[in-house]
Amino acid sequence: MTAKTRFLNSIVTSAKTQDIIMPWTRGSARRASIARRRNAQNNTQATEAPTAKRA
């Protein structure tokens, strides 16, 4: 087996055993996290009155 064939075989094997979890596959935990951030951001914007800068 040549070095190139071994390299290609290792790439194929690695691709088949890949266990990285992509962001869109995390499900309910990710949706809950996004909802908390959005609620915190919306609450902050709604309660703070704009203030003028002082010199």
Gaussian input, Z-matrix of N, CA and C with variables (Angstrom, degrees):
# hf/3-21g

backbone

0 1
 N
 C     1     B1
 C     2     B2     1     A1
 N     3     B3     2     A2     1     D1
 C     4     B4     3     A3     2     D2
 C     5     B5     4     A4     3     D3
 N     6     B6     5     A5     4     D4
 C     7     B7     6     A6     5     D5
 C     8     B8     7     A7     6     D6
 N     9     B9     8     A8     7     D7
 C    10    B10     9     A9     8     D8
 C    11    B11    10    A10     9     D9
 N    12    B12    11    A11    10    D10
 C    13    B13    12    A12    11    D11
 C    14    B14    13    A13    12    D12
 N    15    B15    14    A14    13    D13
 C    16    B16    15    A15    14    D14
 C    17    B17    16    A16    15    D15
 N    18    B18    17    A17    16    D16
 C    19    B19    18    A18    17    D17
 C    20    B20    19    A19    18    D18
 N    21    B21    20    A20    19    D19
 C    22    B22    21    A21    20    D20
 C    23    B23    22    A22    21    D21
 N    24    B24    23    A23    22    D22
 C    25    B25    24    A24    23    D23
 C    26    B26    25    A25    24    D24
 N    27    B27    26    A26    25    D25
 C    28    B28    27    A27    26    D26
 C    29    B29    28    A28    27    D27
 N    30    B30    29    A29    28    D28
 C    31    B31    30    A30    29    D29
 C    32    B32    31    A31    30    D30
 N    33    B33    32    A32    31    D31
 C    34    B34    33    A33    32    D32
 C    35    B35    34    A34    33    D33
 N    36    B36    35    A35    34    D34
 C    37    B37    36    A36    35    D35
 C    38    B38    37    A37    36    D36
 N    39    B39    38    A38    37    D37
 C    40    B40    39    A39    38    D38
 C    41    B41    40    A40    39    D39
 N    42    B42    41    A41    40    D40
 C    43    B43    42    A42    41    D41
 C    44    B44    43    A43    42    D42
 N    45    B45    44    A44    43    D43
 C    46    B46    45    A45    44    D44
 C    47    B47    46    A46    45    D45
 N    48    B48    47    A47    46    D46
 C    49    B49    48    A48    47    D47
 C    50    B50    49    A49    48    D48
 N    51    B51    50    A50    49    D49
 C    52    B52    51    A51    50    D50
 C    53    B53    52    A52    51    D51
 N    54    B54    53    A53    52    D52
 C    55    B55    54    A54    53    D53
 C    56    B56    55    A55    54    D54
 N    57    B57    56    A56    55    D55
 C    58    B58    57    A57    56    D56
 C    59    B59    58    A58    57    D57
 N    60    B60    59    A59    58    D58
 C    61    B61    60    A60    59    D59
 C    62    B62    61    A61    60    D60
 N    63    B63    62    A62    61    D61
 C    64    B64    63    A63    62    D62
 C    65    B65    64    A64    63    D63
 N    66    B66    65    A65    64    D64
 C    67    B67    66    A66    65    D65
 C    68    B68    67    A67    66    D66
 N    69    B69    68    A68    67    D67
 C    70    B70    69    A69    68    D68
 C    71    B71    70    A70    69    D69
 N    72    B72    71    A71    70    D70
 C    73    B73    72    A72    71    D71
 C    74    B74    73    A73    72    D72
 N    75    B75    74    A74    73    D73
 C    76    B76    75    A75    74    D74
 C    77    B77    76    A76    75    D75
 N    78    B78    77    A77    76    D76
 C    79    B79    78    A78    77    D77
 C    80    B80    79    A79    78    D78
 N    81    B81    80    A80    79    D79
 C    82    B82    81    A81    80    D80
 C    83    B83    82    A82    81    D81
 N    84    B84    83    A83    82    D82
 C    85    B85    84    A84    83    D83
 C    86    B86    85    A85    84    D84
 N    87    B87    86    A86    85    D85
 C    88    B88    87    A87    86    D86
 C    89    B89    88    A88    87    D87
 N    90    B90    89    A89    88    D88
 C    91    B91    90    A90    89    D89
 C    92    B92    91    A91    90    D90
 N    93    B93    92    A92    91    D91
 C    94    B94    93    A93    92    D92
 C    95    B95    94    A94    93    D93
 N    96    B96    95    A95    94    D94
 C    97    B97    96    A96    95    D95
 C    98    B98    97    A97    96    D96
 N    99    B99    98    A98    97    D97
 C   100   B100    99    A99    98    D98
 C   101   B101   100   A100    99    D99
 N   102   B102   101   A101   100   D100
 C   103   B103   102   A102   101   D101
 C   104   B104   103   A103   102   D102
 N   105   B105   104   A104   103   D103
 C   106   B106   105   A105   104   D104
 C   107   B107   106   A106   105   D105
 N   108   B108   107   A107   106   D106
 C   109   B109   108   A108   107   D107
 C   110   B110   109   A109   108   D108
 N   111   B111   110   A110   109   D109
 C   112   B112   111   A111   110   D110
 C   113   B113   112   A112   111   D111
 N   114   B114   113   A113   112   D112
 C   115   B115   114   A114   113   D113
 C   116   B116   115   A115   114   D114
 N   117   B117   116   A116   115   D115
 C   118   B118   117   A117   116   D116
 C   119   B119   118   A118   117   D117
 N   120   B120   119   A119   118   D118
 C   121   B121   120   A120   119   D119
 C   122   B122   121   A121   120   D120
 N   123   B123   122   A122   121   D121
 C   124   B124   123   A123   122   D122
 C   125   B125   124   A124   123   D123
 N   126   B126   125   A125   124   D124
 C   127   B127   126   A126   125   D125
 C   128   B128   127   A127   126   D126
 N   129   B129   128   A128   127   D127
 C   130   B130   129   A129   128   D128
 C   131   B131   130   A130   129   D129
 N   132   B132   131   A131   130   D130
 C   133   B133   132   A132   131   D131
 C   134   B134   133   A133   132   D132
 N   135   B135   134   A134   133   D133
 C   136   B136   135   A135   134   D134
 C   137   B137   136   A136   135   D135
 N   138   B138   137   A137   136   D136
 C   139   B139   138   A138   137   D137
 C   140   B140   139   A139   138   D138
 N   141   B141   140   A140   139   D139
 C   142   B142   141   A141   140   D140
 C   143   B143   142   A142   141   D141
 N   144   B144   143   A143   142   D142
 C   145   B145   144   A144   143   D143
 C   146   B146   145   A145   144   D144
 N   147   B147   146   A146   145   D145
 C   148   B148   147   A147   146   D146
 C   149   B149   148   A148   147   D147
 N   150   B150   149   A149   148   D148
 C   151   B151   150   A150   149   D149
 C   152   B152   151   A151   150   D150
 N   153   B153   152   A152   151   D151
 C   154   B154   153   A153   152   D152
 C   155   B155   154   A154   153   D153
 N   156   B156   155   A155   154   D154
 C   157   B157   156   A156   155   D155
 C   158   B158   157   A157   156   D156
 N   159   B159   158   A158   157   D157
 C   160   B160   159   A159   158   D158
 C   161   B161   160   A160   159   D159
 N   162   B162   161   A161   160   D160
 C   163   B163   162   A162   161   D161
 C   164   B164   163   A163   162   D162

   B1=1.4459
   B2=1.5335
   B3=1.3122
   B4=1.4543
   B5=1.5228
   B6=1.3105
   B7=1.4622
   B8=1.5273
   B9=1.3197
   B10=1.4642
   B11=1.5356
   B12=1.3215
   B13=1.4631
   B14=1.5237
   B15=1.3366
   B16=1.4691
   B17=1.5168
   B18=1.3224
   B19=1.4649
   B20=1.5262
   B21=1.3221
   B22=1.4669
   B23=1.5290
   B24=1.3184
   B25=1.4680
   B26=1.5227
   B27=1.3244
   B28=1.4676
   B29=1.5263
   B30=1.3270
   B31=1.4606
   B32=1.5250
   B33=1.3115
   B34=1.4655
   B35=1.5261
   B36=1.3210
   B37=1.4656
   B38=1.5158
   B39=1.3036
   B40=1.4615
   B41=1.5242
   B42=1.3079
   B43=1.4651
   B44=1.5292
   B45=1.3221
   B46=1.4652
   B47=1.5227
   B48=1.3263
   B49=1.4549
   B50=1.5182
   B51=1.2914
   B52=1.4545
   B53=1.5218
   B54=1.3291
   B55=1.4549
   B56=1.5362
   B57=1.3059
   B58=1.4548
   B59=1.5254
   B60=1.3250
   B61=1.4616
   B62=1.5262
   B63=1.2956
   B64=1.4520
   B65=1.5271
   B66=1.3389
   B67=1.4644
   B68=1.5243
   B69=1.3139
   B70=1.4607
   B71=1.5233
   B72=1.3175
   B73=1.4618
   B74=1.5143
   B75=1.3138
   B76=1.4604
   B77=1.5125
   B78=1.3077
   B79=1.4480
   B80=1.5109
   B81=1.3173
   B82=1.4642
   B83=1.5241
   B84=1.3063
   B85=1.4677
   B86=1.5246
   B87=1.3279
   B88=1.4647
   B89=1.5259
   B90=1.3264
   B91=1.4706
   B92=1.5251
   B93=1.3241
   B94=1.4580
   B95=1.5309
   B96=1.3191
   B97=1.4569
   B98=1.5252
   B99=1.3156
   B100=1.4668
   B101=1.5193
   B102=1.3283
   B103=1.4651
   B104=1.5295
   B105=1.3350
   B106=1.4649
   B107=1.5243
   B108=1.3297
   B109=1.4712
   B110=1.5184
   B111=1.3282
   B112=1.4637
   B113=1.5202
   B114=1.3393
   B115=1.4613
   B116=1.5178
   B117=1.3178
   B118=1.4619
   B119=1.5211
   B120=1.3145
   B121=1.4571
   B122=1.5266
   B123=1.3094
   B124=1.4590
   B125=1.5229
   B126=1.3313
   B127=1.4657
   B128=1.5184
   B129=1.2964
   B130=1.4588
   B131=1.5226
   B132=1.2963
   B133=1.4569
   B134=1.5165
   B135=1.3151
   B136=1.4518
   B137=1.5266
   B138=1.3286
   B139=1.4668
   B140=1.5157
   B141=1.3012
   B142=1.4549
   B143=1.5241
   B144=1.3207
   B145=1.4613
   B146=1.5213
   B147=1.3118
   B148=1.4615
   B149=1.5140
   B150=1.3105
   B151=1.4621
   B152=1.5188
   B153=1.3085
   B154=1.4666
   B155=1.5199
   B156=1.2913
   B157=1.4565
   B158=1.5224
   B159=1.3050
   B160=1.4695
   B161=1.5154
   B162=1.2790
   B163=1.4536
   B164=1.5053
   A1=108.36
   A2=116.62
   A3=120.00
   A4=110.07
   A5=115.40
   A6=120.75
   A7=110.83
   A8=116.29
   A9=120.18
   A10=110.56
   A11=117.55
   A12=121.65
   A13=110.44
   A14=116.99
   A15=120.00
   A16=110.88
   A17=116.37
   A18=121.30
   A19=110.62
   A20=116.16
   A21=119.78
   A22=111.28
   A23=116.86
   A24=119.76
   A25=111.28
   A26=117.43
   A27=119.83
   A28=110.79
   A29=117.48
   A30=121.13
   A31=110.31
   A32=117.24
   A33=121.67
   A34=110.34
   A35=117.10
   A36=121.11
   A37=110.79
   A38=116.95
   A39=121.61
   A40=111.09
   A41=117.48
   A42=121.36
   A43=111.66
   A44=116.52
   A45=120.06
   A46=112.26
   A47=117.83
   A48=121.47
   A49=112.82
   A50=118.11
   A51=121.87
   A52=109.83
   A53=116.92
   A54=121.16
   A55=112.95
   A56=116.76
   A57=120.97
   A58=109.02
   A59=116.02
   A60=120.56
   A61=108.11
   A62=116.18
   A63=121.00
   A64=109.85
   A65=117.78
   A66=120.64
   A67=114.33
   A68=117.61
   A69=119.39
   A70=112.48
   A71=118.43
   A72=120.49
   A73=112.73
   A74=119.15
   A75=121.20
   A76=113.01
   A77=117.50
   A78=121.14
   A79=115.83
   A80=114.87
   A81=122.14
   A82=112.94
   A83=118.95
   A84=120.71
   A85=110.67
   A86=116.75
   A87=119.89
   A88=111.13
   A89=116.69
   A90=119.37
   A91=110.78
   A92=117.68
   A93=121.38
   A94=110.56
   A95=116.95
   A96=121.16
   A97=111.01
   A98=116.96
   A99=121.21
   A100=110.08
   A101=117.68
   A102=121.56
   A103=110.79
   A104=118.08
   A105=120.96
   A106=110.77
   A107=116.79
   A108=119.28
   A109=111.20
   A110=116.50
   A111=119.71
   A112=111.26
   A113=117.95
   A114=121.03
   A115=111.02
   A116=117.42
   A117=120.72
   A118=110.52
   A119=116.77
   A120=121.05
   A121=110.11
   A122=118.69
   A123=122.25
   A124=111.21
   A125=117.76
   A126=121.05
   A127=110.79
   A128=118.25
   A129=122.25
   A130=110.17
   A131=117.68
   A132=120.97
   A133=111.30
   A134=118.94
   A135=122.03
   A136=111.86
   A137=119.51
   A138=121.04
   A139=113.20
   A140=119.80
   A141=121.00
   A142=110.60
   A143=114.85
   A144=120.05
   A145=108.09
   A146=117.91
   A147=119.02
   A148=110.72
   A149=116.93
   A150=121.34
   A151=109.23
   A152=115.17
   A153=120.69
   A154=109.10
   A155=116.04
   A156=120.33
   A157=108.98
   A158=114.89
   A159=119.42
   A160=109.08
   A161=115.11
   A162=120.66
   A163=111.49
   D1=131.20
   D2=-179.39
   D3=-81.61
   D4=167.15
   D5=-179.56
   D6=-62.80
   D7=-37.45
   D8=-178.90
   D9=-65.65
   D10=-41.41
   D11=179.46
   D12=-65.63
   D13=-42.75
   D14=177.77
   D15=-61.98
   D16=-41.36
   D17=179.48
   D18=-61.70
   D19=-47.13
   D20=179.78
   D21=-64.58
   D22=-39.96
   D23=177.60
   D24=-63.48
   D25=-38.33
   D26=179.23
   D27=-67.50
   D28=-35.24
   D29=177.41
   D30=-65.57
   D31=-45.38
   D32=179.68
   D33=-62.78
   D34=-44.67
   D35=178.78
   D36=-62.29
   D37=-43.48
   D38=179.19
   D39=-62.73
   D40=-41.72
   D41=-179.97
   D42=-65.22
   D43=-35.14
   D44=-179.98
   D45=-71.94
   D46=-29.37
   D47=-176.81
   D48=-102.42
   D49=15.17
   D50=-177.68
   D51=-64.78
   D52=129.10
   D53=-177.45
   D54=-122.88
   D55=24.46
   D56=178.26
   D57=-73.86
   D58=132.80
   D59=179.29
   D60=-92.57
   D61=119.48
   D62=-179.74
   D63=-80.35
   D64=152.89
   D65=-175.20
   D66=-55.74
   D67=-36.39
   D68=-176.07
   D69=-79.18
   D70=-4.04
   D71=178.53
   D72=-102.25
   D73=2.45
   D74=-176.42
   D75=-80.21
   D76=-16.42
   D77=170.11
   D78=73.12
   D79=-134.62
   D80=-169.45
   D81=-63.48
   D82=-36.24
   D83=-179.92
   D84=-62.09
   D85=-41.18
   D86=179.32
   D87=-68.95
   D88=-42.51
   D89=178.92
   D90=-61.58
   D91=-40.29
   D92=179.36
   D93=-65.03
   D94=-40.79
   D95=179.04
   D96=-63.69
   D97=-43.53
   D98=179.23
   D99=-64.80
   D100=-41.28
   D101=179.56
   D102=-63.27
   D103=-40.76
   D104=178.26
   D105=-62.87
   D106=-43.32
   D107=179.39
   D108=-63.92
   D109=-43.88
   D110=-178.99
   D111=-65.00
   D112=-41.24
   D113=178.69
   D114=-64.73
   D115=-42.01
   D116=178.73
   D117=-64.02
   D118=-40.61
   D119=-179.59
   D120=-67.51
   D121=-43.82
   D122=-179.95
   D123=-66.21
   D124=-40.12
   D125=179.70
   D126=-66.48
   D127=-37.86
   D128=179.74
   D129=-66.55
   D130=-43.40
   D131=-178.58
   D132=-68.86
   D133=-34.39
   D134=-175.16
   D135=-77.68
   D136=-30.11
   D137=-173.74
   D138=-93.86
   D139=-23.46
   D140=-177.53
   D141=-85.86
   D142=127.08
   D143=176.63
   D144=-86.21
   D145=142.44
   D146=178.30
   D147=-65.95
   D148=137.53
   D149=-179.77
   D150=-118.17
   D151=148.06
   D152=178.34
   D153=-84.22
   D154=146.31
   D155=177.55
   D156=-79.35
   D157=143.99
   D158=177.93
   D159=-107.04
   D160=146.74
   D161=-178.84
   D162=-79.56

